[in-house]
């Protein structure tokens, strides 16, 4: 490719995680010819149409926007192919059919929030924290048939700090992913990246979608495992337990490792400053909670208004 070659890029993305990457491309003066994002959907009490975070940013930059209900829709495909993209980029979007990802001559690349091949799947940030990892990162790779399995392009590592939760790590990886994307597009444009197959000899940890059952705390586990579950689901969807038959979401916690003969899930409180649940090897202190039907609050504020039955 010539030194002044600027590939025509179509960007696929929907949530705010993808906005950082799109913004990095725009501010880097890359040639983004269109943005594909989710259709507007009614939301809230008034059922007003809600636009995706990517659409809002694309509108502010006067980028061409496509919002197909179905990715194999004939009219959408015709409009997409007329743009004659050299490269497609996918960040936090649904699975693409091969007719789309196999079309551009430079291929379709994805930014994934893990160090592939580890944590393939829909919730890599959650599961890295839940499993107690101390390191994760972002990966750029080429799409192929099976999800998150294509050849690797570039990777960048990120330390998971003890105080990190889903929210803070999400922000870190969002910015790191955006920077990695710019580096990847530049490298592909200049023919400076050598594709590497994913190492299939590793013991692979997966990152499936989080369901409600995954969020329920199992107090029979050790304190650190429970604490990591709380971190990995905070602020959303949040780990939960039951306190006097009502759901209690827990957003932050601390742990005490101590021998005791108290049955796991038993709770203790002074009614003023602490609420803690027994695990098999100690206690988990609730620091930031939301009781069923109430707003989120610090534990002292919750206890001030809570009356045991």
Secondary structure, DSSP 8 states (H G I E B T S, - for coil): --TT---EEEEEE-SHHHHHHHHHHHHTT-EEEEEE----EEETTTTEEE--HHHHHHHHTT--EE--SSTT-HHHHHHHHHT--SEEEEES-----HHHHTTSTT-EEEEESS-TTTTBSS-HHHHHHHTT-SEEEEEEEE--SSTT-S-EEEEEEEE--TT--HHHHHHHHHHHHHHHHHHHHHHHHTT----B---TTS---B-----HHHHB--TTS-HHHHHHHHHHTTTTT-EEEEETTEEEEEEEEEEEE------TT-EEE-SSS-EEEEETTEEEEEEEEEETTS-EEEHHHHHHH----
